[in-house]
Amino acid sequence: MDDFLLSACAFVLLMVAVSLVVVLRGPGSVERMMAAMLFCTGGIASLLLLGTIHGMEIVINVVLTLAVLAPFATIAFVRAGSVLVRDESSPDAGGKP
């Protein structure tokens, strides 16, 4: 069973490496944010698998805490984007003093 979990962890880490390439070369900020969330999710999954393989309860607890906190980055990204869109569509955004 440990071999299967270890190979699953290796596969997840390979997908994390692919998402890191997308983060570095992504065409836009939305694609980069989605790849960063994939990076975060893959890291959480691989750490959970490694914590399960080695039976380390503290690693599992820390990773689950990170999993709960990770969506807040996406929420902050969406909120910041909506503020930027609102600022660009305001009548004062024409560059007039």
Backbone as ProteinMPNN parsed JSONL, in Angstrom:
{"seq_chain_A": "MDDFLLSACAFVLLMVAVSLVVVLRGPGSVERMMAAMLFCTGGIASLLLLGTIHGMEIVINVVLTLAVLAPFATIAFVRAGSVLVRDESSPDAGGKP", "coords_chain_A": {"N_chain_A": [[0.816, -1.197, 0.0], [2.006, 1.178, 0.707], [3.711, 1.626, -1.443], [1.944, 2.234, -3.505], [0.794, 4.634, -2.516], [3.082, 6.209, -2.453], [3.753, 6.309, -5.179], [1.492, 7.648, -6.104], [1.895, 10.069, -4.829], [4.222, 10.9, -6.161], [3.175, 11.253, -8.734], [1.373, 13.349, -8.264], [3.18, 15.345, -7.506], [4.525, 15.644, -9.917], [2.506, 16.782, -11.476], [2.262, 19.158, -10.066], [4.703, 20.326, -10.694], [4.302, 20.804, -13.415], [2.26, 22.685, -13.219], [3.668, 24.724, -12.047], [5.284, 25.578, -14.132], [3.315, 26.701, -15.749], [2.529, 28.787, -14.099], [4.791, 30.393, -14.194], [4.938, 31.025, -16.92], [2.437, 31.789, -17.711], [-0.281, 33.199, -19.619], [-1.986, 35.206, -18.619], [-3.226, 36.954, -15.687], [-5.356, 35.607, -14.502], [-5.109, 32.964, -15.388], [-2.671, 32.395, -14.231], [-3.352, 32.574, -11.533], [-5.144, 30.442, -11.3], [-3.382, 28.328, -11.85], [-1.672, 28.629, -9.696], [-3.402, 27.965, -7.626], [-3.791, 25.292, -8.292], [-1.199, 24.438, -7.835], [-1.064, 24.823, -5.069], [-3.095, 23.052, -4.197], [-2.086, 20.622, -5.138], [0.287, 20.496, -3.68], [-0.737, 20.3, -1.095], [-2.084, 17.852, -1.306], [0.071, 16.097, -1.844], [1.61, 16.373, 0.49], [-0.232, 15.427, 2.362], [-0.384, 12.758, 1.529], [2.281, 11.929, 2.006], [2.414, 12.356, 4.77], [0.56, 10.467, 5.595], [1.774, 8.094, 4.744], [4.078, 7.99, 6.361], [2.958, 8.161, 8.842], [2.696, 10.53, 10.351], [1.063, 12.504, 12.398], [1.067, 15.253, 13.022], [1.923, 16.559, 10.727], [-0.203, 16.038, 9.032], [-2.237, 17.442, 10.354], [-1.295, 20.111, 10.146], [-1.242, 20.462, 7.377], [-3.943, 20.137, 6.733], [-4.923, 22.404, 7.971], [-3.723, 24.362, 6.377], [-5.085, 23.761, 4.032], [-7.624, 24.646, 4.655], [-7.171, 27.363, 4.828], [-6.287, 28.091, 2.275], [-8.282, 28.767, 0.222], [-8.806, 31.429, 0.789], [-6.898, 32.982, -0.469], [-7.703, 32.913, -3.129], [-10.167, 34.186, -2.882], [-9.304, 36.728, -2.088], [-7.927, 37.458, -4.406], [-10.023, 37.59, -6.286], [-11.588, 39.603, -5.146], [-9.798, 41.774, -5.233], [-9.521, 41.998, -7.985], [-12.124, 42.704, -8.708], [-12.296, 45.198, -7.564], [-10.4, 46.59, -9.063], [-11.587, 46.48, -11.602], [-13.904, 47.933, -11.13], [-12.766, 50.425, -10.548], [-11.638, 51.106, -13.037], [-13.89, 51.409, -14.61], [-15.101, 53.616, -13.644], [-16.267, 57.065, -13.886], [-14.227, 58.875, -13.451], [-11.939, 57.719, -14.346], [-10.792, 58.487, -16.705], [-8.422, 59.849, -16.838], [-8.402, 62.499, -16.325], [-7.579, 65.382, -14.418]], "CA_chain_A": [[0.0, 0.0, 0.0], [2.894, 2.338, 0.741], [4.221, 1.871, -2.792], [0.892, 2.915, -4.258], [0.707, 6.01, -2.032], [4.288, 6.912, -2.88], [3.644, 6.59, -6.613], [0.474, 8.69, -6.237], [2.553, 11.311, -4.43], [5.116, 11.282, -7.25], [2.338, 11.756, -9.813], [0.868, 14.668, -7.858], [4.299, 16.283, -7.575], [4.767, 15.911, -11.34], [1.488, 17.746, -11.887], [2.618, 20.431, -9.434], [5.791, 20.888, -11.499], [3.693, 21.324, -14.643], [1.547, 23.919, -12.89], [4.672, 25.76, -11.793], [5.654, 26.099, -15.446], [2.217, 27.567, -16.181], [2.599, 29.998, -13.279], [5.891, 31.231, -14.675], [4.767, 31.43, -18.307], [1.019, 31.978, -17.983], [-0.591, 34.363, -20.437], [-2.687, 36.26, -17.9], [-3.244, 36.812, -14.234], [-6.353, 34.609, -14.108], [-4.507, 31.649, -15.604], [-1.637, 32.226, -13.215], [-3.999, 32.31, -10.251], [-5.645, 29.07, -11.326], [-2.237, 27.432, -11.729], [-1.192, 28.723, -8.316], [-4.312, 27.166, -6.803], [-3.446, 23.904, -8.571], [0.059, 24.234, -7.129], [-1.414, 24.717, -3.651], [-3.852, 21.825, -3.998], [-1.163, 19.509, -5.327], [1.186, 20.445, -2.527], [-1.507, 19.788, 0.037], [-2.316, 16.423, -1.531], [1.308, 15.33, -1.685], [1.982, 16.357, 1.904], [-1.138, 14.502, 3.04], [0.047, 11.398, 1.213], [3.52, 11.639, 2.73], [2.083, 12.25, 6.19], [-0.118, 9.187, 5.799], [2.759, 7.015, 4.576], [4.993, 7.943, 7.51], [2.185, 8.17, 10.07], [2.956, 11.753, 11.124], [-0.208, 13.199, 12.632], [1.245, 16.703, 13.059], [1.981, 17.024, 9.341], [-1.566, 15.981, 8.518], [-2.984, 18.553, 10.951], [-0.828, 21.379, 9.578], [-1.664, 20.513, 5.973], [-5.378, 20.38, 6.704], [-5.104, 23.822, 8.297], [-3.4, 25.096, 5.15], [-6.16, 23.533, 3.068], [-8.742, 25.503, 5.027], [-6.787, 28.754, 4.585], [-5.935, 28.321, 0.874], [-9.282, 29.485, -0.592], [-8.806, 32.862, 1.058], [-6.071, 33.622, -1.492], [-8.553, 33.088, -4.303], [-11.15, 35.216, -2.558], [-8.607, 38.015, -2.126], [-7.647, 37.744, -5.813], [-11.268, 37.994, -6.932], [-11.984, 40.906, -4.596], [-8.894, 42.79, -5.77], [-9.868, 42.162, -9.393], [-13.381, 43.439, -8.845], [-12.008, 46.597, -7.225], [-9.715, 47.17, -10.213], [-12.561, 46.649, -12.685], [-14.778, 49.03, -10.731], [-12.015, 51.668, -10.688], [-11.452, 51.411, -14.454], [-15.148, 51.783, -15.237], [-15.638, 54.844, -13.047], [-16.157, 58.214, -14.789], [-12.985, 59.594, -13.192], [-10.81, 56.939, -14.82], [-10.362, 58.978, -18.007], [-7.126, 60.483, -16.747], [-8.562, 63.938, -16.1], [-7.254, 65.742, -13.031]], "C_chain_A": [[0.857, 1.256, 0.0], [3.454, 2.667, -0.633], [3.203, 2.613, -3.644], [0.782, 4.374, -3.834], [1.916, 6.829, -2.458], [4.252, 7.231, -4.37], [2.567, 7.649, -6.878], [1.057, 10.047, -5.863], [3.494, 11.812, -5.525], [4.329, 11.851, -8.429], [1.809, 13.149, -9.491], [1.976, 15.705, -7.941], [4.68, 16.603, -9.019], [3.755, 16.922, -11.869], [1.739, 19.125, -11.27], [3.745, 21.108, -10.218], [5.252, 21.472, -12.802], [2.96, 22.632, -14.342], [2.511, 25.047, -12.576], [5.161, 26.377, -13.093], [4.575, 27.051, -15.952], [2.221, 28.868, -15.379], [3.663, 30.935, -13.816], [5.651, 31.768, -16.077], [3.331, 31.758, -18.677], [0.722, 33.257, -18.741], [-1.251, 35.5, -19.663], [-2.732, 35.98, -16.411], [-4.256, 35.772, -13.777], [-5.792, 33.204, -14.277], [-3.427, 31.379, -14.569], [-2.237, 31.929, -11.855], [-4.545, 30.897, -10.203], [-4.506, 28.062, -11.205], [-1.66, 27.472, -10.32], [-2.095, 27.938, -7.379], [-4.088, 25.673, -7.044], [-2.162, 23.532, -7.851], [-0.208, 24.011, -5.638], [-2.135, 23.4, -3.368], [-2.967, 20.598, -4.157], [-0.183, 19.369, -4.179], [0.497, 19.898, -1.3], [-1.723, 18.282, -0.113], [-1.047, 15.605, -1.331], [1.769, 15.286, -0.234], [1.053, 15.458, 2.725], [-0.751, 13.05, 2.772], [1.318, 11.021, 1.965], [3.282, 11.514, 4.23], [1.387, 10.945, 6.513], [0.858, 8.028, 5.702], [3.611, 6.861, 5.83], [4.276, 8.011, 8.854], [2.435, 9.381, 10.952], [1.674, 12.562, 11.233], [-0.055, 14.717, 12.566], [1.3, 17.277, 11.647], [0.577, 17.054, 8.744], [-2.388, 17.143, 9.071], [-2.588, 19.897, 10.356], [-1.31, 21.524, 8.139], [-3.168, 20.744, 5.867], [-5.703, 21.817, 7.08], [-4.782, 24.69, 7.086], [-4.494, 24.936, 4.099], [-7.38, 24.392, 3.377], [-8.426, 26.962, 4.689], [-6.547, 29.08, 3.113], [-7.007, 29.046, 0.065], [-9.324, 30.987, -0.336], [-7.923, 33.623, 0.07], [-6.883, 33.869, -2.758], [-9.592, 34.168, -4.066], [-10.512, 36.6, -2.617], [-8.299, 38.423, -3.564], [-8.9, 38.249, -6.525], [-11.711, 39.359, -6.435], [-11.094, 42.015, -5.137], [-9.198, 43.043, -7.243], [-11.152, 42.935, -9.58], [-13.193, 44.903, -8.48], [-11.323, 47.277, -8.4], [-10.68, 47.413, -11.364], [-13.484, 47.811, -12.365], [-14.062, 50.368, -10.883], [-11.849, 52.066, -12.151], [-12.744, 51.867, -15.116], [-15.761, 53.047, -14.632], [-15.437, 56.024, -13.989], [-14.861, 58.997, -14.601], [-11.767, 58.895, -13.769], [-10.279, 57.419, -16.164], [-9.034, 59.704, -17.98], [-7.213, 61.983, -16.551], [-8.254, 64.264, -14.658], [-8.457, 66.218, -12.26]], "O_chain_A": [[0.505, 2.264, -0.611], [3.654, 3.836, -0.963], [3.556, 3.509, -4.411], [0.686, 5.26, -4.684], [1.787, 8.008, -2.787], [4.677, 8.311, -4.781], [2.72, 8.464, -7.787], [0.753, 11.056, -6.499], [3.556, 13.013, -5.787], [4.762, 12.819, -9.054], [1.8, 14.027, -10.354], [1.744, 16.825, -8.395], [5.112, 17.719, -9.311], [4.115, 17.822, -12.628], [1.453, 20.146, -11.897], [3.739, 22.328, -10.386], [5.706, 22.529, -13.241], [3.034, 23.579, -15.125], [2.198, 26.212, -12.817], [5.424, 27.578, -13.147], [4.889, 28.096, -16.522], [1.945, 29.935, -15.929], [3.451, 32.146, -13.883], [6.115, 32.862, -16.399], [3.038, 31.984, -19.851], [1.381, 34.276, -18.539], [-1.082, 36.662, -20.032], [-2.332, 34.914, -15.944], [-4.038, 35.115, -12.759], [-5.977, 32.35, -13.41], [-3.29, 30.254, -14.087], [-1.695, 31.122, -11.1], [-4.427, 30.22, -9.181], [-4.653, 27.046, -10.525], [-1.207, 26.449, -9.808], [-1.612, 27.309, -6.437], [-4.182, 24.874, -6.113], [-2.048, 22.43, -7.314], [0.365, 23.108, -5.028], [-1.813, 22.711, -2.399], [-3.086, 19.641, -3.392], [0.139, 18.259, -3.756], [1.081, 19.118, -0.548], [-1.562, 17.529, 0.847], [-1.085, 14.539, -0.717], [2.268, 14.257, 0.222], [1.494, 14.803, 3.67], [-0.786, 12.214, 3.675], [1.42, 9.918, 2.5], [3.881, 10.662, 4.886], [1.596, 10.375, 7.584], [0.783, 7.083, 6.487], [3.84, 5.749, 6.305], [4.921, 7.928, 9.9], [2.391, 9.271, 12.178], [1.254, 13.218, 10.28], [-0.964, 15.402, 12.098], [0.778, 18.364, 11.399], [0.218, 17.992, 8.032], [-3.154, 17.763, 8.333], [-3.45, 20.734, 10.089], [-1.739, 22.605, 7.734], [-3.615, 21.481, 4.988], [-6.661, 22.389, 6.56], [-5.498, 25.651, 6.804], [-4.791, 25.875, 3.361], [-8.09, 24.817, 2.466], [-9.321, 27.715, 4.306], [-6.599, 30.251, 2.738], [-6.645, 29.903, -0.742], [-9.831, 31.739, -1.168], [-8.178, 34.796, -0.201], [-6.758, 34.921, -3.385], [-9.866, 34.975, -4.954], [-11.113, 37.54, -3.138], [-8.396, 39.601, -3.907], [-8.843, 39.221, -7.278], [-12.163, 40.187, -7.226], [-11.589, 43.093, -5.468], [-9.137, 44.185, -7.7], [-11.266, 43.737, -10.507], [-13.872, 45.766, -9.037], [-11.631, 48.428, -8.706], [-10.6, 48.444, -12.032], [-13.811, 48.598, -13.253], [-14.677, 51.348, -11.301], [-11.912, 53.252, -12.473], [-12.707, 52.631, -16.08], [-16.823, 53.492, -15.066], [-14.526, 55.994, -14.816], [-14.44, 59.712, -15.51], [-10.662, 59.429, -13.689], [-9.376, 56.788, -16.712], [-8.562, 60.141, -19.03], [-6.194, 62.672, -16.607], [-8.624, 63.508, -13.761], [-8.341, 66.556, -11.082]]}, "name": "protein", "num_of_chains": 1, "seq": "MDDFLLSACAFVLLMVAVSLVVVLRGPGSVERMMAAMLFCTGGIASLLLLGTIHGMEIVINVVLTLAVLAPFATIAFVRAGSVLVRDESSPDAGGKP"}
